[in-house]
């Protein structure tokens, strides 16, 4: 089947803002009406008990104009070795550092950092994870649903009719809006032991980055991120697998969770900023933690200020 059949051409006459609002509504409605077993999603800044302090690691968010000499002075005075949280470029720009200390010494270091005028935020690093049951399969329906699209498993996607997707597809197709997927990565490329999923072939992927291994290969060693990506934008009406919600969007794969399904606040915060700085209009994060984080809150506020919608 040719490209014109697999991916509807953008419709004329509508504004990009309208496309974005409709896409966001589709994702939010789908998220709300997921099966009950997988509906308990913790908010990144909420209090669902799903995260633990990364003992021995303290995040230090310095003022953006902090100089190398000031960083070195903090190292000397406090006996620490501040290291950039990651090598994506965001940590160097925003001066987000990580300090390693002996377990049990975090509180003493935090007290000292609180008095330093160059420190905006200092807090223990914490681990965020996938919500329990997030990968549980939806219960399919047996009745066929005639018409668009022709994906063989579409009749079992009961939620598509529940959220009115057949009607929504007539109004918007994504129009090239970039959606950043902050997750376990995406099966978007053939690289070493990783392979692109057949039903993701044909999607446009932009600016991938791996905040776990600090490289540009945001491949999925878990499976959850690819599942989320497929739900958002899987190739539709191509006679393969299932249908995606938002047709014709671009996906920005950002790996912030390891193969075990967990990742640090530092990497997630920088991934949010990275997405906002690289043109994402929607950020999707299916993860949560037990402890509120001011570092994460600042990153989300930064994205909001740049007109980015963060979906949790």
C-alpha positions in Angstrom: 0.0 0.0 0.0 1.5 3.4 -1.0 2.2 6.3 1.3 -0.8 8.2 0.3 -3.0 5.4 1.4 -1.2 4.7 4.7 -1.0 8.3 6.0 -3.8 10.8 5.1 -2.5 14.1 3.8 -2.9 17.1 6.0 -6.2 18.9 5.4 -6.2 22.6 4.5 -8.0 25.4 6.1 -7.4 24.5 9.8 -4.8 26.2 12.0 -2.0 24.4 13.6 -3.3 25.5 17.0 -6.6 23.7 16.3 -4.8 20.6 15.3 -2.8 20.7 18.5 -5.8 21.2 20.7 -7.7 18.3 19.1 -4.7 16.0 19.4 -4.2 16.9 23.0 -7.9 16.3 23.7 -7.7 12.9 22.0 -4.7 11.8 24.1 -6.2 13.2 27.4 -9.6 11.5 26.8 -7.9 8.2 25.9 -5.8 8.4 29.0 -8.8 9.0 31.2 -10.8 6.1 29.7 -8.1 3.5 29.9 -9.1 0.1 31.5 -9.5 0.4 35.2 -6.6 -1.9 35.9 -4.1 0.5 34.3 -5.7 3.8 35.2 -3.8 4.5 38.4 -1.2 6.8 37.0 0.9 8.7 39.5 1.6 12.4 38.8 5.3 13.3 38.6 4.8 15.8 41.4 2.3 13.8 43.3 2.4 11.4 46.3 1.7 8.0 44.8 4.2 5.7 46.6 6.2 4.5 43.6 9.6 6.1 44.0 12.6 5.9 46.3 15.3 8.3 47.2 18.5 7.6 45.3 20.6 7.4 48.4 24.0 9.1 48.0 22.9 11.4 45.2 21.9 15.1 45.7 20.7 17.3 42.9 22.1 20.8 42.9 20.4 23.3 40.6 22.7 26.4 40.5 21.8 29.8 39.1 22.0 29.8 35.3 24.8 32.4 35.4 27.0 30.4 37.8 30.6 30.4 36.6 33.0 27.4 36.7 34.9 29.3 39.4 31.8 29.4 41.6 31.2 25.6 41.0 34.8 24.9 42.0 34.4 27.0 45.1 31.4 25.0 46.2 33.4 21.8 45.6 36.2 23.1 47.8 34.1 24.5 50.6 31.7 21.5 50.9 34.2 18.7 50.0 32.0 17.5 47.0 32.6 16.9 43.3 29.7 18.5 41.4 29.1 16.7 38.1 26.7 17.7 35.3 23.5 15.6 35.6 23.8 14.5 31.9 25.6 15.3 28.7 22.6 16.3 26.6 23.6 20.0 26.7 20.6 21.0 28.9 22.4 20.3 32.2 25.3 22.5 31.2 23.0 25.3 30.1 20.7 25.2 33.2 23.6 24.3 35.6 22.0 21.1 37.0 24.5 19.1 38.8 24.6 15.9 40.9 26.8 15.4 44.0 27.7 11.9 45.3 27.9 11.7 49.1 28.1 8.8 51.5 24.6 7.4 52.4 23.3 9.1 55.4 25.1 12.4 54.7 22.5 13.9 52.3 20.8 15.9 55.0 24.0 17.6 56.2 25.0 18.5 52.6 21.5 19.9 51.9 21.7 22.1 54.9 24.9 23.6 53.8 23.8 24.0 50.2 20.7 25.9 51.4 22.9 28.7 52.6 24.8 29.1 49.4 23.5 32.1 47.3 24.4 30.4 44.0 22.1 27.4 44.8 18.5 27.7 43.5 17.4 24.2 44.5 19.1 21.3 46.3 17.2 18.1 46.9 17.9 14.3 47.1 17.7 12.7 43.7 14.8 10.3 43.5 13.8 7.5 41.2 10.6 7.6 39.2 9.0 4.5 37.7 6.3 3.2 35.4 2.9 2.9 37.3 2.0 -0.6 38.3 -0.1 -2.5 35.8 0.6 0.1 33.1 1.4 -2.6 30.5 -1.7 -4.7 31.2 -3.6 -5.4 28.0 -7.1 -4.0 27.4 -10.0 -6.5 27.2 -10.9 -6.6 23.5 -14.4 -6.7 22.0 -15.5 -9.2 19.4 -17.8 -7.1 17.3 -16.3 -5.8 14.0 -16.4 -2.1 13.3 -16.7 -1.4 9.6 -15.0 1.4 7.8 -11.8 3.4 8.3 -9.2 2.3 9.2 -8.3 -1.1 7.8 -5.8 -2.1 10.5 -6.8 -5.8 11.3 -6.8 -5.3 15.1 -8.7 -2.0 15.0 -12.1 -3.7 15.7 -10.7 -4.7 19.1 -9.7 -1.2 20.0 -12.9 -0.5 21.8 -11.6 2.8 23.3 -11.3 4.4 19.8 -15.1 4.4 19.4 -15.5 5.3 23.1 -13.6 8.5 22.7 -15.1 9.3 19.3 -12.0 8.8 17.1 -13.8 8.1 13.8 -15.4 11.5 14.1 -12.2 13.2 15.3 -10.1 11.9 12.4 -12.4 13.8 10.1 -11.4 17.1 11.8 -7.6 16.7 12.4 -4.7 14.6 11.4 -1.8 16.0 13.5 -0.4 18.3 10.8 3.2 17.6 11.7 3.0 18.5 15.4 5.9 17.1 17.4 5.1 14.9 20.4 7.9 14.0 22.8 7.6 10.6 24.4 9.6 10.5 27.7 9.7 6.8 28.5 11.8 3.7 28.2 12.7 4.6 24.6 11.0 3.8 21.3 11.7 1.0 18.8 12.3 3.6 16.1 15.5 2.4 14.4 17.6 -0.6 13.4 20.7 -0.1 15.6 22.8 -2.9 17.0 20.4 -5.3 18.8 17.5 -3.0 18.4 15.0 -3.0 15.5 12.2 -0.7 14.3 8.7 -2.1 14.9 7.0 -2.8 11.6 3.9 -0.8 12.6 6.1 2.3 13.4 7.7 2.3 10.0 6.7 5.4 8.1 6.5 7.6 11.2 8.7 10.7 11.4 11.1 10.6 14.3 13.0 13.8 15.3 15.8 14.7 17.8 16.1 11.4 19.8 18.2 11.3 22.9 19.0 8.8 25.6 19.2 10.4 29.0 20.0 7.1 30.7 23.2 6.3 28.7 23.9 9.9 27.5 23.8 9.2 23.7 21.6 9.9 20.7 20.1 6.3 20.5 16.9 6.4 22.4 16.1 2.7 21.8 13.6 0.8 23.8 15.0 -2.1 26.0 11.7 -2.5 27.9 8.8 -2.1 25.6 6.6 0.4 27.4 7.8 3.4 25.4 7.1 1.7 22.1 3.6 0.8 23.3 2.9 4.4 24.3 4.2 5.7 20.9 2.0 3.2 19.1 -1.0 4.4 21.0 -0.2 8.0 20.1 0.8 7.7 16.5 1.1 4.2 15.2 0.8 3.9 11.4 -2.9 3.8 10.6 -4.9 2.4 7.7 -1.9 0.4 6.6 -3.3 -3.1 7.0 -1.0 -3.9 9.9 -1.7 -4.2 13.6 -3.7 -1.5 15.3 -4.5 2.1 14.7 -2.9 5.2 16.4 -4.8 8.1 17.9 -3.0 11.1 16.3 -2.3 10.7 12.6 0.6 12.5 10.9 2.4 13.7 14.1 6.2 13.6 14.6 7.6 11.6 17.5 10.6 12.8 19.6 11.9 9.6 21.4 13.5 10.6 24.7 14.7 7.7 26.9 14.5 8.6 30.5 13.7 5.2 32.0 16.0 2.2 32.0 15.1 -1.4 31.0 13.9 -1.9 34.6 11.3 0.9 34.1 13.0 3.5 36.4 14.9 6.7 36.0 16.2 9.7 37.9 14.6 13.1 38.3 17.7 14.7 36.9 17.4 13.0 33.5 13.6 13.5 33.3 13.9 17.2 34.1 16.5 17.7 31.5 14.5 15.7 29.0 11.5 18.0 29.5 13.7 21.1 28.8 15.3 19.3 25.9 11.9 18.6 24.3 10.7 22.2 24.8 13.9 23.6 23.3 13.8 21.2 20.3 10.3 22.1 19.1 8.0 19.6 20.9 4.4 21.0 21.4 3.2 18.0 23.5 5.2 16.0 26.1 3.9 12.6 27.1 5.2 11.1 30.4 3.7 7.9 31.8 5.6 7.8 35.0 5.4 8.9 38.6 7.0 9.0 42.0 6.3 9.3 45.7 8.2 12.5 46.4 7.5 16.1 45.1 10.5 17.5 43.2 11.2 21.2 42.8 13.7 20.4 40.0 11.0 18.6 38.1 8.5 21.4 38.8 10.9 24.0 37.4 11.3 21.9 34.2 7.5 21.6 33.7 7.0 25.3 34.3 9.8 26.0 31.7 8.0 23.9 29.2 4.6 25.6 29.9 6.2 29.0 29.5 7.3 27.9 26.0 3.8 26.9 25.1 4.3 23.1 25.5 1.5 20.9 26.9 2.8 18.3 29.4 0.6 15.2 29.6 1.1 12.9 32.5 
